[in-house]
């Protein structure tokens, strides 16, 4: 019944195109006012504003009404459970006109039920009205997901302008206090964790019992990413990694189990936050423990401890532990070739933007994507007002200032609003690079520069293969993610003698639940393409 309903909606929308009901653009502006809804992530930030109603959404609303005669309203979706939330909205027919997700299989699943619009004909017909979208993304990102057989374009890819992943962070002041050099190997990193544990009294005084040498969350795969990638053989081919790459935490990649074995040992040695399994994804308890100054090391997004201005992890620990308290990024996990390998996503692999079948204003929605892709518009969203949220240096670079109240940014440089662009862009590569190090309010540029350097050391950009529709992937994203998180959490906290049994049983269950079929289908289609 749901499939029939979606199909009927799709036919009705297609009919509206045929009769020209959406063709009232005059000199790039609609004659009659259009109304659209746009998904926006809710990150539940401390001290943040309403993500759907704030200074920046007002900027977008005013601009879209002025430039295109389009009214815009935003629909908030929880960032850390966005796939489940989007599934519910799509199933109920309540999804926003413009949807954003990192999970392409969810889009494919609803596309097969007639629940997603084919953007291909629209992009072709209105290309001349979308110059800023094309200038930013180009054919590569716009047609990245085009099915090689059918030509369907169910989603376009946002640009990963700043191609970064995770860094390993340690307390710089603790290293100095204990006279420990920055660790450069796994052995040295583990010795550092034990030193933190052994010297808890020296580092935390009366709070020694609260010492957490290494912090982790139930998203274990993300929290051990730099470590797990060091276990991947240097000789692993792009094809091999793609065939086994359905899981975005690389669970299916070679030697992953051995990385988790290391963390299991840490946990049983008391080096890992023992209570991490108690808190769901998105919970702020782990961050608050870092802010309180109890955590020695962790792995997270390359700029994670520097985000959110006065509410950042770094700013918070400085208030409590002194001006020298800070996290620094380090390289310490070498692969079998002696390289600090990091696997970065392709610039064509970021957020997927799609229109559900219930979108009855797809042309106005395309104009929205063009509007936020325009340099002057996304520049304002990323940096705000001069003298209020940033200052301009003599060389033209911009330095972010801490903002409070209505002009605070809920995500780094407002990336949740610049959905076609992930990473700052000033239209000039040199100015952009200079401004990057200055774009974290209250943070010394040296910390950003150091973390940036670790990202560029021995990095490897994953190759993307477009093999067309992978039927076995449909609907598997949320299911597999939950199974993986549960399995890895159980493997980490298992007794050392039980580790193999727990990991192997969980891994076998994941493969048998449909993941092995994905691997087999990818392998077969890869072979057929040669």
Buried (B, 14 or more C-beta within 10 A) or exposed (E): EBEEBBBEBBEEBEEBBEEEEBEEBEEEEBEEEBEBBBBBBBBBBEEBBEBBBBBBBEBBBEBBBEBBBBBBBBBBBBBBBBBBBBBEBBBEBEBBBBBBBBBBBBBBBBBBBBBBBBBBBBBEBBEEBBEBBBEBBEEEBBBBBBBEEEEBBBBBBBBBBBBBBBBBBBBBBBBEEBEBEBBBBBEBBBEBBBBBBEBBEEBBEEEBEEBBBBBBBBBBBBBBBBBBBBBBBEEBEBBBBBBBBBBBBBBBBBBBBEBBBBBBBBBBBEBBBEEBBEBEBBBEEBBEBBBBBBBBBBBBBBBBBBBBBBBBBBBBBBEEBEEEBBBBBBBBBBBEEEBBBBBBBBBBBBBBBBBBBBBBBBBBBBBBBBBBBBBEBBBBBBBBEEEEBBBEEEEEBBBBBBBEEEBBBBBBBBBBBBBBBBBBBBEEEEBBBBBBBBBBBBBEBEBBEBBBEBBEEBBBBBEBBEBBBBEBBBBBBBBBBEBBBBBBBBBBBBEEEEBBEBBEEBBEEBBEEBBBBBBEBBBEBBEEEE
